[in-house]
């Protein structure tokens, strides 16, 4: 009866009198928020690789990559936009083009500039929910995140949590919770409804009929990657009037495409750059001068939109990390790689990165990361079409680096 | 994360805090370590909340984070990311029953971390072999062998206790 005996013993130990808990849920939320934000600013591969970077250890990948702090050049101070400047909103699209960001900041407070990596993505876990996230920082690391959703993507009203158990409300990826517990009415933004999140440093507003945007001001002292201590709550990046001014000035309907210094060529076997049924789902980009420079793409089939992530970035002194016992050095195609930079990724997944060290660790001056999932993390089933990619090295073999001249770059990285 | 999702997260963690602490206590064998482990695990849960809330079983997802966090901390000289302030007051004098509990805890503590996690998952969380294997990221065969070794070690260490105090 070993098993029953063990069960009884464990239950008995677990029933030991508990001292008061020292667990701080608010601190977990605070630190978690910083990590989520950090991954948006990490200039590395999008999707799971970026998540690995932010979380640092167990679920996906420990210490796989280290982010660098972005220190964008501060924008020249501009006049605060007028509160009375309201124009009739054009209808928002029901779906965004991942290669052409729909919105841009119109005004930022002194010291802030658009920087880091912005992402346009399809939610990997709730297909069909697109969003565009733009980041801005100042030199001290204070962060602003603007997330714009297409028409119909957000549900406005009570969340399942706010409504209580048994409410029958489904979870929603974009939820503008307007219940008093979660939100308070904010002054209208360009004549349309807006809400502050209670206890949060953000504002949401309807920028066009049925289309919403959220501006989130991070706590001060944002640190990409791992942080040693939780952020001190209550230190927000900007004041409420400034938050509203930024919101009022956001410009929609932009048509400037992202250009990429790399392309994934098609293959005869695939009939294109990606397997049948896969599509480009996420793009990371940054603003350099007046050019939107793509640094990473993510693609996948329905249900696992981040199955493949590719990035090519300028080396920043960090990059991927060799983990003894888990990683191996490989030289292939004349490039020095670290293969399988962590064993914490699902065992059949591949994580490949050029070392970024010395000429052999760079490709045309860029550091390349490739992440390829074998199974859908949600249901552990083998991904349809993934075998036709023939592994991360085969993906790299089809990558075409387009040099340093933006004139030769492409608007279609999977064309 | 929007306020509504923060509320969902907070509601969930508050509701599961006792369960998480008890499981962490069995893994760590001390409350301070347990609280540190839970603090780290719920921080990670926050960063994965979008994925976690869509998981087939949110509890299973959370338990996986907890156990893997525990194993990672034991596997590597891991710099603690969250240090909770303060400690616990001195414990009252032990009773005879508490001595027995301490014997059991000491025996459990002597198990290697992965073996201990296997035993806890199988016999406290009541997970079948396949699910325990998934949480631990090892094969079902390894779970079986780790379980057998763990039980044997506990039996050897606690035979006198079992006969004299728990019998």
Interface residues (C-beta under 8 A of the other chain):
Chain A: X2 X3 X5 X6 X7 X8 X9 X10 X11 X12 X13 X14 X15 X16 X18 X19 X21 X22 X23 X24 X25 X27 X28 X29 X31 X32 X33 X35 X36 X51 X54 X55 X56 X57 X58 X59 X62 X123 X125 X126 X159 X160 X161 X162 X171 X173 X174 X175 X176 X177 X181 X182 X183 X197 X198 X199 X200 X202 X204 X214 X226 X227 X228 X229 X230 X344 X347 X377 X378 X379
Chain B: X1 X2 X3 X4 X5 X6 X7 X8 X9 X10 X11 X13 X14 X17 X18 X21 X22 X23 X25 X26 X31 X32 X35 X38 X39 X42 X43 X44 X45 X46 X47 X48 X49 X50 X51 X53 X54 X55 X56 X64 X65 X68 X69 X71 X72 X76 X78 X81 X82 X83 X84 X85 X86 X88 X89 X101 X104 X105 X108 X119 X120 X122 X123 X124 X126 X137 X151 X154 X155 X158 X162 X166
